[in-house]
């Protein structure tokens, strides 16, 4: 029986996590809904990093907190995108934790911008729970965490061969 090259000698450098009970194909993170998540996070990386780079370089003294938070959001989005593309169990856990931190950031900053708008003379990516980005900043981590968790539960179910 021929074995696909991605299944031979599984190790950390060939698309799979090594170790007992492991063997999660890294490509699984970016298949199906995972590809949509990677694409959306990629768009958010470009949007947040571009926006913050321009704002920090041209008008940082106007709203340093807001622009710094947008830059942090871009870095968070970049890390999650990288983790989803990298794949494997470790990357899945890292992406899940980072999505939780992202969600906490969106909720904290979103609430802060509503409670004390004077602290934010200009909007951040996470202002008003991401309203300027069609609420994608609050919906994306929820969706990603659901999808990542669903993948873990699916892997833990025993395979039933017919």
Order of alpha helices (4+ residues) and beta strands (2+ residues): alpha-alpha-alpha-alpha
